[in-house]
Amino acid sequence: LLIQKLGKHATPTVLAAQIFRWFVVTLKKHWYINLILLCFIPAMPWLTKLSGTTAYLIIPLLMISFVTAFYDGALQGLHRFGVFAIIGLIAVLIKLAGPFISLYYAQSALVIIVTAIAGSYVAKLVLSNFVLSKTISIAKAAPINTSIGRLLKSKQLWLTVLSTAAIAGMQNLDLIFVKQRFDATDAG
């Protein structure tokens, strides 16, 4: 929806700056949600039956993914496809470096792979933020107008978000069930 709205707008850079400002203000306004999510980190190994090394990163990576999804939509909506592709490629290369490096350090392979995955998420976030900030800094961002507020409060947007989350959840119900009911050797 963000890609569509930015792509159709007469001055997409100005609109992107307005939405970016709204996004940052909203994240700051609802800081306590992140704090609540972070409180669940110690329970993640028990909930997921994953090793601590892996389970502790689930919530931080989900938080980073949420913010990065906004950046991805904004960059694509601004038709910065080349930059978007390069950032994605850099993230994938960092992620793939983990298994290759772990071949030489087998005793700490899991830590290396998980670090590479986390590093790819962080690199994508930092690079996307840098590029989007540079792109929209040119625009003279007016205060957010009411049409953006209406868009963000629209039922269509939230139905799309919730249905996508529901589909993702349903696609993984079998994995969640197996992880909860069986021990790690049987579930694997």
PyMOL commands that set and color helices and strands:
alter all, ss='L'
color gray80, all
select helices_A, chain A and resi 2-8+12-29+31-39+41-48+52-55+58-77+81-102+106-137+146-152+155-171+173-181+184-187
alter helices_A, ss='H'
color red, helices_A
deselect
rebuild
show_as cartoon
